[in-house]
């Protein structure tokens, strides 16, 4: 598929999505949001792809936010529509039954922090900078930040970050649980690949099911989460991977999963 502002690369069963507007520090204009949506659909539909890494092209930014110049003249209706479109696009990551890792170097501000938070796991380079500076522009986080930030770091910290619009560095992001690991910038992508490969040694369907069950419980409450958990647990018994995983254990060998 043709893209202008993103690059979707494949490395065996791993896809890497680069947000690629370096002249605007990878800021998300409407066109880029749409391309991210199409790229996620492409990853979803390609059965050979089992995991996705999202990162920013260039050294300076993951994504420096929504494109401020792009939304300056928006009417209330247009701004609301743009916010909804971004929210629904990032929601596709929640519903994708494949692990998605954000590899963040440089700025992850506003919509960039929101994109990173929509991913399942966040890895940061030592130079990464996170923040929700929207209130300094007279707006609020509009791509899910008001919902995902408190879920990830707790209400008090989320409110402080959002109300002050302060940026935090990678060490602080790690301390408050916004990122899982911090690495020197030069190692970041290799570490992201390494983590994806470690996950992919496991049964891909089971990884996807556990992702959806975790999300359902966090977003829909524990009862609906437990319902999905038991449904998926039942579904696992009809997979080739479960037969292979349990048989390999009994035969004291490493399993070879096919994602079926
Ligand atoms: N939008 C548009 N252009 C941007 C953005 C952005 N978010 N960030 C950087 N750029 C552009 C700059 O304008 C500049 O362009 P040019 O070279 O043509 O002047 C180029 O990228 C390089 O940026 P700087 O020269 O500013 O680089 P610095 O290293 O001096 O500063 C910063 C880097 C600190 C990241 C600075 O660029 C900055 O503060 N950027 C804005 C960060 C920000 O406020 N982000 C939040 C935006 S609001 C948002 O994300 C809302 C999400 C929900 C939207 C819902 C619907 C639309």
Boltz pocket constraint, residues with backbone or C-beta under 6 A from the ligand:
constraints:
  - pocket:
      binder: B
      contacts: [[A, 22], [A, 23], [A, 24], [A, 25], [A, 27], [A, 64], [A, 65], [A, 66], [A, 67], [A, 68], [A, 69], [A, 70], [A, 71], [A, 79], [A, 82], [A, 83], [A, 86], [A, 107], [A, 109], [A, 110], [A, 111], [A, 112], [A, 133], [A, 134], [A, 137], [A, 140], [A, 141], [A, 142], [A, 143]]
      max_distance: 6.0
